Amino acid sequence: QYVSAISTHDINFGVGPAGTGKTYLAVACAVRALLNEQIKRILLVRPAVEAGERLGFLPGDLSQKVDPYLRPLYDALYEMLGFETVNKYIER
């Protein structure tokens, strides 16, 4: 149902416990649309809210501070497309 909803609606909410595949499936749908040239880019967006452990002060530039929140998205992209391909898309 979740994948079907993503395919047919512009905005979706996936609700469920951690580790059930909400992020992974959403990224998979985005990758499929990108490879089928239905979209031109994928925007990575997540709330900066900790789930579980607190991250506390994070040193570094903006990219380094946001990375822990985006890590699940990057991990899914790297698994689906490979490190080099993802980095080429990021450079664009």
N, C-alpha and C positions, 0 to 999 in steps of 0.2 A: 504494500500500500504506500509506503514511504517513497519508494523510487517512482511509482506511478504518479504520486502527487507532485514530486519534483519535476517530472516530465510535462505535466499539464498545467501547473500553476506557477506564477512568477515569484510568489512569496510563500514559504512553508516554515512550519515550526516542527522540529523533531524533539520530542520530549521522552526522556528515559534515563535510566541510570548510566553512570560512566561505564564504558567498555562494551556497549551494545551495538556499536557500529554507526551511530548517527553521523559523526563527522566523516568517517570513511566512505559511507554510501553517498553522502552529499558531494564529496570530492570526486568520487568515481563518476557520478552523473555529470559534473562539470568537465572532467577530463574527456568523457565521451562526446559531449557537445563541442568541446574545443577541437578534438580530432576530426569530428564530422563537419567542421567549419560552420556550425550553427552559432557559435560565438567567437569573438576575436581574442578575448583575454579572460582570465579568472582573477577576480579581486578577492584577496584573503582578508576576511573580517572576522574578528572574535572579540567578545567583551574582555576587558582587562580585569578579570575577576578570578581569584585563585580558587581552585577546587581541591580542598584538602589542605596540604601544607601551604604555609604562607611563604611567599618569595622574598618579602622584605625589600630592603634597599637593593637596587640593581645598578651596578656601575656600568659605564660605557655610554655609547651614543644611542640614539633612538632605536636603531635597528637591533642593537644588542639587548636593549631593555624589553622590546616587544617579542623577541625571539622565543622566550619560554612559553608565551601564550599561543604563538603560531606553530610551535613545534609539531603538534599532532597533524596539522595541515601539511606542513613540509614533509613529514615522514610518509604520509599517504601519497603525496605527489611523487616523492623519490621512488617509492615502491612501484607505482604505476607507470611512470615515464622514464625513470632513471635520472641519476644525478646530473649528468651533462645536459640532458634535454631541459630539465627544470631550470637549470642555471641560464641556459640560452633564453628561455622565456622571461626570466627575471631581468636579464640585461636589456631586453626590449623595453 
